Amino acid sequence: MHKDYLGTPHLFIALTKLDGGCTQDALRTLNVPTLWLTGDEDIVYPPFLSDILAKLMPDARAARVAQAGHSVYFERPGEFNRIVDEFLGANP
């Protein structure tokens, strides 16, 4: 279960209709390796949205970093680098 975030419905709508043309249907057609990486304490981009968007895309995955907020690369650089290195190694 996700936390309640102010404006989350509006954020989700915005993320699934990017640039006025990218809809959920369009995301389902994007067959490129994609990593949605977020901190489990992120209040700017709630982690459950990464899970939803990753499920919409055929070659996407979501990863969460414990004890990190929105700036995972800064807050947990070792964990960030490990996850990104693993993703890039699996998708040369």
C-alpha positions in Angstrom: 0.0 0.0 0.0 1.3 3.4 -0.9 1.4 6.5 1.3 -1.0 9.4 0.6 0.7 12.1 -1.4 -0.7 15.6 -1.9 -1.6 15.9 -5.6 -0.8 12.3 -6.5 -3.8 11.8 -8.8 -2.7 14.9 -10.7 0.9 13.7 -10.8 -0.1 10.4 -12.2 -2.2 11.9 -14.9 0.6 14.2 -15.8 3.1 11.4 -16.0 0.9 9.2 -18.2 0.1 12.1 -20.6 3.5 13.6 -21.0 3.8 16.3 -23.7 0.2 15.9 -24.4 0.8 12.8 -26.5 2.4 10.1 -24.3 -0.5 8.0 -22.9 -0.6 4.7 -21.1 -1.2 3.1 -24.5 1.9 4.8 -25.9 4.0 3.6 -22.9 2.9 0.0 -23.6 4.6 0.3 -27.1 7.9 1.5 -25.9 10.1 -1.5 -26.1 13.4 0.0 -24.8 15.2 -1.0 -21.6 14.0 1.4 -18.9 14.9 1.7 -15.3 12.6 3.6 -12.9 14.8 4.2 -9.9 13.5 5.9 -6.8 14.0 6.2 -3.1 11.5 4.5 -0.9 11.0 7.8 1.0 10.6 10.0 -2.1 7.8 12.5 -1.6 8.4 14.3 -4.9 7.9 11.3 -7.1 6.1 8.6 -5.0 7.7 5.2 -5.5 4.5 3.4 -6.3 4.2 5.5 -9.5 7.5 3.9 -10.7 6.0 0.5 -10.1 2.9 1.4 -12.2 4.9 2.9 -15.0 7.3 0.0 -15.2 4.4 -2.4 -15.5 3.0 -0.4 -18.4 6.3 -0.7 -20.4 7.3 -4.1 -21.8 11.0 -3.8 -21.1 11.0 -1.7 -17.9 11.8 -2.4 -14.3 11.4 -0.4 -11.1 14.0 -0.3 -8.3 13.7 1.3 -4.9 16.5 2.3 -2.6 15.9 2.1 1.1 16.4 5.1 3.3 16.5 7.5 0.4 14.3 10.3 -0.9 14.2 12.0 -4.3 18.0 12.3 -4.7 19.0 8.7 -4.6 22.3 9.4 -6.5 23.3 11.9 -3.7 21.8 10.2 -0.6 22.9 6.6 -1.4 25.5 6.9 -4.2 26.9 3.4 -3.7 23.5 1.8 -3.9 22.6 4.0 -6.9 25.7 3.1 -8.8 25.3 -0.6 -8.1 21.7 -0.6 -9.4 22.6 1.5 -12.5 25.7 -0.6 -13.2 23.6 -3.8 -13.0 21.0 -2.4 -15.3 23.5 -1.2 -17.8 25.4 -4.5 -17.7 22.1 -6.4 -18.4 21.3 -4.0 -21.3 24.5 -3.4 -23.3 
